[in-house]
Amino acid sequence: MTWLALATCLAWAVLLLGRGFFWLARDDDRDAALQPDPARWPAVAAVVPARDEAETIGETVRGLLAQDYPGPFRLVVVDDRSTDGTGEAALAAAGGDARLTVVRGQARPPGWTGKLWALEQGLAEALKGAPDRLLFTDADIRHAPDSLRRLVQRAEAGGLVLVSLMARLRCASAAERWLIPAFIFFFQMLYPFRWSNDPSARTAAAAGGCVLLDRAAFERAGGLAPMRGAIIDDCALARRMKGVGPIWTGLTERVESLRPYEGAGAIRRMVARTAYAQLGYNPAALVGMIAALALVFLAPPLLALLATGGPRWLGLLAWVAMAVAFAPTLRRFGLSSLRGFALPGIAATYMAFTLDSALAEWRGRGGMWKGEAGPRADRATGAH
């Protein structure tokens, strides 16, 4: 029991001190207004993949076309075989603005994920204008009027080939308030932004809802085709781009997700889409991950509540450290720091989501995007 208690404390010491202080949630764009204006504002083309996004695409389009960006800008929306009038909603929101082009998407070829294939089709249109920068953003993202200008300022000032902002996720329903802050916390724990932003570190992270790319560097990295089957496409893109130049990823209040998660089931589906892919589809890695999470998140409260003597106090110490680490993320969402003591239960829920992700993969339903399984299902069915 003592060795278990010491192991949990050691684990939290490593997390607090040895992973780029990710838990402070300090890597954000609050300094964006301090970035200098570039000598020349580069031409930017934004590409938005959209399938059955009629409810949110209008706000996304209006926000992008209302950018106060001083340079040339155009927008390409890929209507990926929608059945709810997404393309028409995008055109209506643009109100005749000639900067918008809607591309009608074609069926996904084997080996491609649905989102990346939609982006690939949008790129074919966007690149006709030979833009200097490309913006990949989602159909459920609302951009503040200065979003693009601040992205470009940072990219140009730092010579960055990729700048990505982690959109502020909606946190209104009970399920969102309990589970969404932990999603941000766990993402940063896996991919510490401080490490990702360090050119000498191997870690590379991006958030797919908002990614600005240097077009020339993107082409040197091979474009989307080499990573066409990636389920965690944002981080795969970050790895490729970091191979050709410096990148930067951070939190923001300027870019906001409109996607509602009214219940835990919707959040489960979001997590389950990529969780097993994160483990390389490896059953041994799944077992190891569950054991590690149990040690880090479940053992501290169990020791604090059930053990006696030294192990009990060590368990309590680790539980307090856990709550302290979660507090900055909770405060970003306007939630009480006391919720940090519930992180063991929240972590257990995410462990269940990960197991569900593995089960979906084993059933040939892994990597679901808009009702369509990922490219590994193509191999299972013999498509090529």
C-alpha positions as CSV (number, residue, x, y, z in Angstrom):
1,M,0.0,0.0,0.0
2,T,2.8,2.4,0.8
3,W,4.5,1.8,-2.5
4,L,1.2,2.5,-4.3
5,A,0.8,5.7,-2.4
6,L,4.4,6.8,-3.2
7,A,3.9,5.9,-6.9
8,T,0.8,8.1,-7.1
9,C,2.6,11.0,-5.5
10,L,5.6,10.5,-7.8
11,A,3.2,10.5,-10.8
12,W,1.7,13.8,-9.8
13,A,5.1,15.3,-9.1
14,V,6.1,14.4,-12.7
15,L,2.8,15.8,-14.1
16,L,3.1,19.1,-12.2
17,L,6.8,19.7,-12.8
18,G,7.9,17.6,-15.7
19,R,5.4,18.2,-18.6
20,G,5.9,21.8,-19.5
21,F,3.6,23.0,-16.7
22,F,0.7,22.2,-19.1
23,W,-1.8,22.4,-16.2
24,L,-1.3,26.2,-15.8
25,A,-3.1,26.6,-19.2
26,R,-1.0,29.7,-19.8
27,D,-0.1,29.1,-23.5
28,D,-2.8,31.3,-25.1
29,D,-3.2,34.2,-27.5
30,R,-3.8,36.9,-24.9
31,D,-0.7,38.7,-26.2
32,A,-2.0,38.6,-29.8
33,A,-2.7,42.4,-29.9
34,L,1.0,43.0,-29.1
35,Q,2.2,41.3,-32.3
36,P,3.5,43.7,-34.9
37,D,1.7,44.2,-38.3
38,P,3.6,42.5,-41.2
39,A,5.1,44.7,-43.9
40,R,2.7,43.0,-46.3
41,W,-0.5,41.3,-45.4
42,P,-0.4,37.9,-47.2
43,A,-3.3,36.6,-49.2
44,V,-5.3,34.0,-47.2
45,A,-7.8,31.3,-48.4
46,A,-9.9,29.6,-45.8
47,V,-11.3,26.1,-46.4
48,V,-14.3,24.8,-44.4
49,P,-15.3,21.1,-44.7
50,A,-19.1,20.8,-44.0
51,R,-21.4,17.9,-44.0
52,D,-24.9,18.4,-42.6
53,E,-23.9,21.6,-40.8
54,A,-26.9,23.8,-41.8
55,E,-27.5,24.8,-38.2
56,T,-24.1,26.4,-37.7
57,I,-22.5,27.0,-41.2
58,G,-24.3,30.4,-41.5
59,E,-22.7,31.8,-38.4
60,T,-19.3,30.4,-39.5
61,V,-19.5,31.9,-42.9
62,R,-20.7,35.3,-41.6
63,G,-17.9,35.4,-39.1
64,L,-15.3,34.6,-41.6
65,L,-16.6,37.1,-44.2
66,A,-16.8,39.8,-41.5
67,Q,-13.0,39.6,-40.6
68,D,-11.2,42.9,-40.4
69,Y,-8.3,41.4,-42.2
70,P,-6.4,44.0,-44.3
71,G,-5.1,41.6,-47.0
72,P,-6.8,39.5,-49.7
73,F,-9.1,36.9,-48.4
74,R,-11.4,34.2,-49.9
75,L,-13.5,31.4,-48.5
76,V,-14.2,27.9,-49.8
77,V,-16.9,25.8,-48.2
78,V,-17.0,22.1,-49.2
79,D,-20.5,20.9,-49.0
80,D,-19.7,17.2,-48.4
81,R,-22.8,15.5,-49.7
82,S,-25.0,17.2,-47.2
83,T,-28.7,16.3,-47.0
84,D,-29.8,19.3,-44.9
85,G,-29.1,22.2,-47.3
86,T,-25.7,23.1,-45.8
87,G,-24.4,24.5,-49.1
88,E,-27.5,26.6,-49.6
89,A,-27.3,27.9,-46.1
90,A,-23.7,28.9,-46.7
91,L,-24.6,30.9,-49.8
92,A,-27.5,32.5,-48.1
93,A,-25.3,33.6,-45.2
94,A,-22.8,35.2,-47.6
95,G,-25.5,37.4,-49.1
96,G,-23.9,37.4,-52.6
97,D,-20.3,38.0,-51.3
98,A,-18.1,37.0,-54.2
99,R,-15.3,35.9,-51.9
100,L,-17.3,32.7,-51.1
101,T,-17.1,29.6,-53.3
102,V,-19.1,26.4,-52.4
103,V,-17.7,23.2,-53.7
104,R,-19.9,20.1,-54.0
105,G,-18.0,17.3,-52.4
106,Q,-17.6,13.8,-54.0
107,A,-17.7,10.4,-52.3
108,R,-14.7,9.5,-50.2
109,P,-12.0,7.4,-51.9
110,P,-10.8,4.4,-49.9
111,G,-7.9,5.2,-47.6
112,W,-9.0,8.8,-46.9
113,T,-10.8,10.0,-43.8
114,G,-14.0,11.9,-44.5
115,K,-12.8,15.3,-43.2
116,L,-9.4,15.2,-44.9
117,W,-11.0,14.2,-48.2
118,A,-13.4,17.2,-47.9
119,L,-10.4,19.5,-47.2
120,E,-8.5,18.0,-50.1
121,Q,-11.4,18.9,-52.5
122,G,-11.5,22.4,-51.0
123,L,-7.8,22.9,-51.4
124,A,-8.1,22.2,-55.2
125,E,-10.3,25.3,-55.4
126,A,-8.5,27.4,-52.8
127,L,-5.1,27.0,-54.4
128,K,-6.3,28.4,-57.7
129,G,-5.7,31.9,-56.3
130,A,-2.1,31.0,-55.1
131,P,-2.7,32.2,-51.5
132,D,0.2,32.8,-49.2
133,R,-1.5,31.3,-46.2
134,L,-4.3,28.7,-45.8
135,L,-6.8,28.6,-43.0
136,F,-8.5,25.3,-42.1
137,T,-11.4,25.8,-39.9
138,D,-14.6,23.8,-39.0
139,A,-18.2,24.4,-39.9
140,D,-19.2,24.9,-36.3
141,I,-16.6,27.6,-35.4
142,R,-17.4,31.2,-34.7
143,H,-14.5,33.6,-35.3
144,A,-14.2,37.0,-33.6
145,P,-13.7,39.8,-36.2
146,D,-10.0,40.1,-35.4
147,S,-9.3,36.3,-35.4
148,L,-7.6,36.0,-38.8
149,R,-5.6,39.3,-38.4
150,R,-4.2,38.1,-35.1
151,L,-3.4,34.7,-36.5
152,V,-1.5,36.2,-39.4
153,Q,0.3,38.7,-37.2
154,R,1.7,35.9,-35.0
155,A,2.6,33.7,-37.9
156,E,4.4,36.5,-39.8
157,A,6.2,37.9,-36.7
158,G,7.5,34.4,-35.6
159,G,8.2,33.0,-39.1
160,L,5.8,30.2,-38.2
161,V,4.6,27.6,-40.7
162,L,1.6,26.7,-38.5
163,V,-0.5,28.6,-36.0
164,S,-3.4,26.8,-34.3
165,L,-5.9,27.9,-31.7
166,M,-7.8,25.5,-29.5
167,A,-11.4,26.8,-29.9
168,R,-13.2,27.5,-26.7
169,L,-15.7,24.6,-26.4
170,R,-19.3,25.2,-25.3
171,C,-19.7,24.7,-21.6
172,A,-23.4,25.3,-20.9
173,S,-25.2,21.9,-20.2
174,A,-24.5,19.8,-17.1
175,A,-22.6,17.3,-19.2
176,E,-20.5,20.0,-20.7
177,R,-19.7,21.6,-17.4
178,W,-18.5,18.3,-15.9
179,L,-16.7,16.8,-18.9
180,I,-15.6,19.5,-21.4
181,P,-12.9,21.2,-19.2
182,A,-11.3,17.8,-18.6
183,F,-11.1,17.3,-22.4
184,I,-8.9,20.4,-22.7
185,F,-6.9,19.3,-19.6
186,F,-6.3,15.8,-20.9
187,F,-5.4,17.2,-24.4
188,Q,-2.8,19.5,-22.9
189,M,-1.5,16.7,-20.7
190,L,-0.9,14.5,-23.8
191,Y,0.4,17.3,-25.9
192,P,1.9,20.1,-23.7
193,F,1.6,23.3,-25.7
194,R,4.9,24.6,-24.3
195,W,6.7,21.6,-25.7
196,S,4.8,21.7,-29.0
197,N,5.8,25.4,-29.5
198,D,9.5,24.5,-28.8
199,P,11.3,23.9,-32.1
200,S,13.7,21.5,-30.4
201,A,11.0,19.3,-28.8
202,R,9.5,16.3,-30.6
203,T,5.9,17.0,-29.4
204,A,3.6,18.6,-32.1
205,A,0.0,19.6,-31.4
206,A,-2.7,21.5,-33.3
207,A,-6.4,21.9,-32.9
208,G,-8.2,21.1,-36.1
209,G,-10.9,23.8,-35.6
210,C,-8.5,26.6,-36.4
211,V,-5.2,26.0,-38.2
212,L,-3.3,28.7,-40.2
213,L,-0.7,27.3,-42.6
214,D,2.1,28.7,-44.7
215,R,1.2,27.4,-48.1
216,A,4.7,26.9,-49.4
217,A,5.7,25.0,-46.2
218,F,2.5,23.0,-46.4
219,E,3.4,21.9,-50.0
220,R,7.0,21.1,-48.9
221,A,5.5,18.9,-46.2
222,G,3.6,17.0,-48.9
223,G,0.1,18.4,-48.4
224,L,-2.7,16.2,-47.1
225,A,-2.1,13.1,-49.2
226,P,0.6,11.5,-47.0
227,M,-1.6,11.7,-43.9
228,R,-4.9,11.0,-45.7
229,G,-5.8,8.1,-43.3
230,A,-5.1,10.0,-40.1
231,I,-7.9,10.0,-37.6
232,I,-6.2,12.5,-35.3
233,D,-5.6,14.7,-38.4
234,D,-4.8,17.9,-36.6
235,C,-1.8,16.5,-34.6
236,A,-0.7,14.5,-37.7
237,L,-0.6,17.8,-39.6
238,A,1.3,19.5,-36.8
239,R,4.0,16.8,-36.9
240,R,4.4,17.1,-40.6
241,M,4.6,20.9,-40.5
242,K,7.0,20.9,-37.5
243,G,9.3,18.9,-39.8
244,V,9.6,21.9,-42.1
245,G,9.5,24.9,-39.7
246,P,8.4,26.2,-36.3
247,I,4.8,25.9,-35.1
248,W,2.7,27.5,-32.4
249,T,-0.6,26.3,-30.7
250,G,-2.5,27.9,-27.9
251,L,-5.8,28.5,-26.2
252,T,-8.0,31.3,-27.1
253,E,-11.2,33.2,-26.5
254,R,-11.4,34.5,-30.1
255,V,-12.4,31.3,-31.7
256,E,-15.5,29.5,-30.3
257,S,-17.1,26.2,-31.0
258,L,-20.8,26.3,-31.6
259,R,-21.2,22.5,-31.2
260,P,-23.6,21.6,-28.4
261,Y,-23.1,18.5,-26.2
262,E,-26.3,18.3,-24.3
263,G,-25.6,14.9,-22.9
264,A,-22.7,12.6,-22.0
265,G,-23.5,10.5,-25.0
266,A,-22.5,13.2,-27.5
267,I,-19.2,13.8,-25.6
268,R,-18.6,10.0,-25.6
269,R,-18.9,9.9,-29.4
270,M,-16.5,12.8,-29.8
271,V,-13.9,11.1,-27.6
272,A,-14.5,7.6,-28.9
273,R,-13.8,8.7,-32.5
274,T,-10.1,9.2,-31.8
275,A,-9.2,7.6,-28.4
276,Y,-8.1,4.2,-29.6
277,A,-6.3,5.7,-32.6
278,Q,-4.3,7.7,-30.0
279,L,-3.1,4.4,-28.7
280,G,-2.1,3.1,-32.1
281,Y,-4.9,0.5,-32.1
282,N,-2.7,-1.5,-29.8
283,P,-4.5,-3.7,-27.2
284,A,-1.4,-3.8,-25.0
285,A,-1.3,0.0,-25.1
286,L,-4.9,0.1,-24.1
287,V,-4.3,-2.0,-21.1
288,G,-1.3,0.0,-20.1
289,M,-3.2,3.3,-20.5
290,I,-6.0,2.0,-18.3
291,A,-3.6,0.9,-15.6
292,A,-1.7,4.2,-15.8
293,L,-4.9,6.3,-15.5
294,A,-6.0,4.2,-12.6
295,L,-2.8,4.8,-10.8
296,V,-2.8,8.6,-11.5
297,F,-6.5,9.4,-11.1
298,L,-8.3,6.6,-9.2
299,A,-5.7,5.5,-6.6
300,P,-5.4,8.9,-4.8
301,P,-9.1,9.1,-3.7
302,L,-9.3,5.4,-2.9
303,L,-6.2,5.7,-0.7
304,A,-7.4,8.9,0.9
305,L,-10.8,7.3,1.8
306,L,-9.9,3.7,2.5
307,A,-6.3,3.5,3.6
308,T,-4.8,4.3,6.9
309,G,-1.7,6.0,8.2
310,G,1.0,7.2,5.8
311,P,-0.7,5.8,2.6
312,R,-3.9,7.6,3.4
313,W,-2.1,11.0,3.8
314,L,0.0,10.4,0.6
315,G,-3.2,9.6,-1.2
316,L,-4.8,12.8,0.0
317,L,-1.8,14.7,-1.0
318,A,-2.0,13.3,-4.5
319,W,-5.7,14.1,-4.7
320,V,-5.1,17.7,-3.6
321,A,-2.4,18.0,-6.3
322,M,-4.8,16.7,-8.8
323,A,-7.4,19.3,-7.9
324,V,-4.8,22.1,-7.9
325,A,-3.7,21.0,-11.4
326,F,-7.2,21.1,-12.8
327,A,-8.1,24.4,-11.2
328,P,-6.7,26.7,-13.9
329,T,-8.6,25.0,-16.6
330,L,-11.8,25.1,-14.6
331,R,-11.4,28.8,-14.0
332,R,-11.0,29.4,-17.8
333,F,-14.5,28.0,-18.1
334,G,-15.8,30.1,-15.1
335,L,-16.3,27.0,-12.9
336,S,-15.4,26.5,-9.3
337,S,-12.0,25.1,-8.5
338,L,-13.6,22.7,-6.1
339,R,-14.8,20.7,-9.1
340,G,-11.2,19.5,-9.3
341,F,-11.8,17.0,-6.5
342,A,-14.3,15.3,-8.9
343,L,-11.5,14.7,-11.5
344,P,-11.2,11.0,-10.5
345,G,-14.8,10.3,-11.5
346,I,-14.4,12.4,-14.7
347,A,-11.2,10.4,-15.5
348,A,-13.1,7.2,-15.0
349,T,-15.7,8.3,-17.4
350,Y,-13.0,9.1,-20.0
351,M,-11.5,5.7,-19.4
352,A,-14.9,4.2,-20.3
353,F,-15.1,6.3,-23.4
354,T,-11.7,5.0,-24.5
355,L,-12.8,1.4,-24.0
356,D,-15.9,2.2,-26.1
357,S,-13.5,3.5,-28.8
358,A,-11.6,0.2,-28.8
359,L,-14.9,-1.7,-29.0
360,A,-16.1,0.4,-31.9
361,E,-12.8,-0.3,-33.8
362,W,-13.1,-4.0,-33.1
363,R,-16.6,-3.9,-34.5
364,G,-15.5,-2.1,-37.7
365,R,-17.1,1.2,-36.6
366,G,-14.0,3.0,-35.6
367,G,-13.2,6.6,-36.6
368,M,-16.8,7.5,-37.3
369,W,-17.2,10.9,-38.9
370,K,-20.7,12.1,-39.9
371,G,-22.0,8.5,-39.9
372,E,-19.1,7.1,-42.0
373,A,-16.5,4.8,-40.6
374,G,-12.8,5.6,-41.1
375,P,-10.3,4.2,-43.6
376,R,-9.4,1.1,-41.5
377,A,-12.9,-0.1,-42.2
378,D,-12.1,0.1,-45.9
379,R,-9.3,-2.5,-45.4
380,A,-11.6,-4.6,-43.3
381,T,-14.2,-4.7,-46.1
382,G,-11.6,-5.1,-48.9
383,A,-12.1,-1.7,-50.4
384,H,-9.1,-0.3,-52.2
